[in-house]
């Protein structure tokens, strides 16, 4: 599957099962915003009177925990990328990055667009996501290994059934 990633600010490509949207609250979204700003290039730096590296490490802990739980993959980037490729691999991919897809509905979206959409009332989120997503597709329900060096080429490999896996 081929897609384009368009941005001109600190951002990232998100892979997520839409089932996890309700888990985002204001604290998690704020943590996500800070996580995206690797070098302290946004207005968020004015909220703190200390070195950005220290702030980012501390304030992005919530979203890093969410990522490490397998509910979200974020590939950080601040540049436009065209003709990117998402591969569904038949062979097992060895990776420390996993993605849980319990509903089988995988979404690719810019992180900044996801954050903005999730700030809206729950009744409007799906419609806003549909308008802003890069792509969505059905996959086998389960846990996937995710491998990438950058946004241009991402590989997903089905690992195991989601049954019996606890959040």
Sine and cosine of phi, psi and omega as CSV:
sin_phi,cos_phi,sin_psi,cos_psi,sin_omega,cos_omega
0.00,0.00,0.74,-0.67,-0.05,-1.00
-0.96,-0.29,0.65,-0.76,0.03,-1.00
-0.52,-0.85,0.27,-0.96,0.08,-1.00
-0.92,-0.40,0.60,-0.80,0.04,-1.00
-0.90,-0.44,0.90,-0.43,-0.07,-1.00
-0.91,-0.41,0.85,-0.53,0.08,-1.00
-0.32,-0.95,0.31,-0.95,0.10,-0.99
-0.62,-0.78,0.42,0.91,-0.01,-1.00
-0.57,-0.82,0.18,-0.98,0.09,-1.00
-0.84,0.54,0.85,-0.53,-0.11,-0.99
-0.44,-0.90,-0.24,-0.97,0.05,-1.00
-0.17,-0.99,0.33,-0.94,0.10,-0.99
-1.00,-0.07,0.76,-0.65,-0.03,-1.00
-0.94,-0.33,0.69,-0.72,0.20,-0.98
-0.90,-0.44,0.83,-0.56,-0.07,-1.00
-0.41,-0.91,0.53,-0.85,0.18,-0.98
-1.00,0.10,0.77,-0.64,-0.07,-1.00
-0.88,0.47,-0.24,0.97,0.05,-1.00
-0.88,0.48,-0.40,0.91,-0.06,-1.00
-1.00,0.04,-0.09,1.00,-0.01,-1.00
-0.81,0.58,-0.69,0.72,-0.04,-1.00
-0.90,0.44,-0.25,0.97,0.00,-1.00
-0.98,0.22,-0.24,0.97,0.01,-1.00
-0.98,0.21,0.80,-0.59,0.11,-0.99
-0.85,-0.53,-0.01,-1.00,-0.06,-1.00
-0.86,0.51,-0.66,0.75,-0.02,-1.00
-0.90,0.43,-0.67,0.74,0.00,-1.00
-0.93,0.37,-0.64,0.77,0.04,-1.00
-0.91,0.42,-0.65,0.76,0.04,-1.00
-0.90,0.43,-0.68,0.73,0.05,-1.00
-0.87,0.50,-0.65,0.76,0.01,-1.00
-0.89,0.45,-0.71,0.71,0.02,-1.00
-0.84,0.54,-0.71,0.70,0.00,-1.00
-0.92,0.39,-0.64,0.77,0.03,-1.00
-0.85,0.53,-0.62,0.78,-0.02,-1.00
-0.93,0.38,-0.47,0.88,-0.07,-1.00
-1.00,0.00,0.97,0.25,-0.10,-1.00
-0.87,0.50,-0.68,0.74,-0.13,-0.99
-0.97,-0.26,0.20,0.98,0.00,-1.00
0.92,0.38,0.74,0.68,-0.06,-1.00
-0.98,-0.18,-0.07,1.00,-0.04,-1.00
-0.95,-0.31,0.07,-1.00,-0.01,-1.00
-0.91,0.41,-0.18,0.98,0.02,-1.00
-0.87,0.50,-0.45,0.89,-0.03,-1.00
-0.88,0.47,-0.43,0.90,-0.04,-1.00
-0.97,0.25,-0.15,0.99,0.06,-1.00
-0.99,0.16,-0.12,0.99,-0.12,-0.99
-0.69,-0.72,0.51,-0.86,0.03,-1.00
-0.92,-0.39,0.68,0.73,0.04,-1.00
-0.56,-0.83,0.13,-0.99,-0.04,-1.00
-0.85,0.53,0.72,-0.69,-0.10,-1.00
-0.87,0.50,-0.61,0.79,-0.01,-1.00
-0.85,0.53,-0.66,0.75,0.01,-1.00
-0.94,0.35,-0.70,0.71,0.02,-1.00
-0.86,0.51,-0.76,0.64,-0.06,-1.00
-0.88,0.48,-0.68,0.73,0.01,-1.00
-0.86,0.51,-0.72,0.70,-0.04,-1.00
-0.95,0.30,-0.75,0.66,-0.15,-0.99
-0.98,0.19,-0.27,0.96,0.02,-1.00
-0.99,-0.14,0.15,0.99,-0.04,-1.00
-0.86,0.51,-0.65,0.76,-0.01,-1.00
-0.87,0.49,-0.73,0.69,-0.04,-1.00
-0.96,0.29,-0.55,0.84,0.06,-1.00
-0.90,0.44,-0.62,0.79,0.08,-1.00
-0.89,0.45,-0.66,0.76,0.03,-1.00
-0.89,0.45,-0.69,0.72,0.05,-1.00
-0.89,0.46,-0.73,0.68,-0.04,-1.00
-0.91,0.40,-0.32,0.95,0.04,-1.00
-0.98,0.19,-0.15,0.99,0.01,-1.00
1.00,0.02,0.17,0.98,-0.02,-1.00
-1.00,0.03,-0.13,0.99,-0.13,-0.99
-0.34,-0.94,0.66,-0.75,0.20,-0.98
-0.88,-0.48,0.73,-0.68,0.04,-1.00
-0.81,-0.59,0.83,-0.56,0.08,-1.00
-0.95,-0.30,0.96,-0.29,-0.09,-1.00
-0.94,0.34,0.66,-0.75,0.05,-1.00
-0.27,-0.96,0.51,-0.86,0.08,-1.00
-0.81,-0.59,0.38,0.92,-0.01,-1.00
-0.74,-0.68,0.45,-0.89,0.05,-1.00
-0.94,0.35,0.62,-0.78,0.05,-1.00
-0.65,-0.76,0.78,-0.62,-0.02,-1.00
-0.93,-0.36,0.42,-0.91,0.01,-1.00
0.83,0.56,0.66,0.75,0.07,-1.00
-0.96,0.29,0.39,-0.92,-0.11,-0.99
-0.79,-0.61,0.74,-0.67,0.12,-0.99
-0.93,-0.37,0.88,-0.48,-0.04,-1.00
-0.94,-0.34,0.73,-0.68,0.15,-0.99
-0.99,-0.14,0.96,-0.28,-0.09,-1.00
-1.00,0.08,0.65,-0.76,0.10,-1.00
-0.98,0.20,-0.61,0.79,-0.01,-1.00
-0.98,0.18,0.39,-0.92,0.05,-1.00
-0.94,0.35,0.75,-0.66,0.08,-1.00
-0.99,-0.16,0.78,-0.63,0.04,-1.00
-1.00,0.05,0.88,-0.48,-0.05,-1.00
-0.38,-0.92,0.51,-0.86,0.09,-1.00
-1.00,0.02,-0.04,1.00,0.04,-1.00
-0.99,-0.14,0.84,-0.54,0.04,-1.00
-0.86,-0.50,0.39,-0.92,0.04,-1.00
-0.68,-0.73,0.85,-0.53,0.06,-1.00
-1.00,0.04,0.75,-0.66,0.02,-1.00
-0.76,-0.64,0.96,0.28,-0.08,-1.00
-0.93,0.36,-0.45,0.89,-0.01,-1.00
-1.00,-0.05,-0.27,0.96,-0.06,-1.00
0.99,0.15,0.13,0.99,0.00,-1.00
-0.93,-0.37,0.99,-0.16,-0.05,-1.00
-0.99,-0.10,0.71,-0.71,-0.01,-1.00
-0.89,-0.46,0.68,-0.73,0.20,-0.98
-0.92,-0.39,0.78,-0.62,-0.04,-1.00
-0.39,-0.92,0.47,-0.88,0.14,-0.99
-0.89,0.46,0.65,-0.76,0.00,-1.00
-0.86,0.52,-0.68,0.73,-0.02,-1.00
-0.89,0.46,-0.61,0.79,0.04,-1.00
-0.93,0.37,-0.64,0.77,0.03,-1.00
-0.89,0.45,-0.71,0.70,0.01,-1.00
-0.86,0.52,-0.74,0.67,0.00,-1.00
-0.87,0.49,-0.69,0.72,-0.02,-1.00
-0.89,0.45,-0.65,0.76,-0.06,-1.00
-0.96,0.26,-0.15,0.99,0.10,-1.00
-0.98,0.18,-0.28,0.96,0.02,-1.00
-0.98,0.18,0.29,-0.96,0.07,-1.00
-0.84,0.54,0.55,-0.84,-0.07,-1.00
-0.79,0.62,-0.58,0.82,-0.04,-1.00
-0.91,0.41,-0.34,0.94,-0.05,-1.00
-0.97,-0.25,-0.18,0.98,-0.13,-0.99
-0.86,0.50,-0.76,0.66,-0.05,-1.00
-0.85,0.53,-0.68,0.73,-0.01,-1.00
-0.90,0.43,-0.67,0.74,-0.01,-1.00
-0.92,0.38,-0.67,0.74,0.04,-1.00
-0.87,0.50,-0.72,0.69,0.00,-1.00
-0.83,0.55,-0.63,0.78,-0.02,-1.00
-0.95,0.31,-0.46,0.89,-0.15,-0.99
-0.93,-0.37,-0.13,0.99,-0.05,-1.00
-0.94,0.35,0.46,-0.89,0.09,-1.00
-0.98,0.21,-0.72,0.69,0.10,-1.00
-0.26,-0.97,0.37,-0.93,0.17,-0.98
-0.69,-0.72,0.46,-0.89,0.02,-1.00
-0.34,-0.94,0.34,-0.94,0.02,-1.00
-1.00,0.04,0.70,-0.71,0.09,-1.00
-0.73,-0.68,0.23,-0.97,0.07,-1.00
-0.90,0.44,0.74,-0.67,0.03,-1.00
-0.88,0.48,0.72,-0.70,0.02,-1.00
0.38,-0.92,-0.34,-0.94,-0.01,-1.00
-0.92,-0.39,0.73,-0.69,-0.04,-1.00
-0.88,-0.47,0.58,-0.81,0.24,-0.97
-1.00,0.07,0.63,-0.78,-0.02,-1.00
-0.83,-0.56,0.77,-0.64,0.00,-1.00
-0.78,-0.62,0.70,-0.72,0.04,-1.00
-0.30,-0.96,0.45,-0.89,0.19,-0.98
-0.97,-0.26,-0.51,0.86,0.06,-1.00
-0.34,-0.94,-0.12,-0.99,-0.07,-1.00
-0.93,0.37,-0.42,0.91,-0.11,-0.99
-0.89,0.45,-0.48,0.88,-0.02,-1.00
-0.56,-0.83,0.90,-0.44,-0.03,-1.00
-0.83,-0.55,0.72,-0.69,0.03,-1.00
-0.88,-0.47,0.74,-0.67,0.11,-0.99
-0.90,-0.43,0.67,-0.74,0.01,-1.00
-0.73,-0.68,0.81,-0.58,0.02,-1.00
-0.90,0.44,0.78,-0.63,-0.03,-1.00
-0.97,-0.22,-0.80,0.60,-0.08,-1.00
-0.26,-0.97,0.26,-0.97,0.04,-1.00
-0.91,0.42,0.51,-0.86,0.00,-1.00
-0.98,0.22,-0.31,0.95,-0.04,-1.00
-0.85,0.52,0.73,-0.69,0.04,-1.00
1.00,0.09,-0.07,1.00,0.03,-1.00
-1.00,0.00,0.80,-0.60,-0.02,-1.00
-1.00,-0.08,0.59,-0.80,0.03,-1.00
-0.84,0.54,0.00,0.00,0.00,0.00
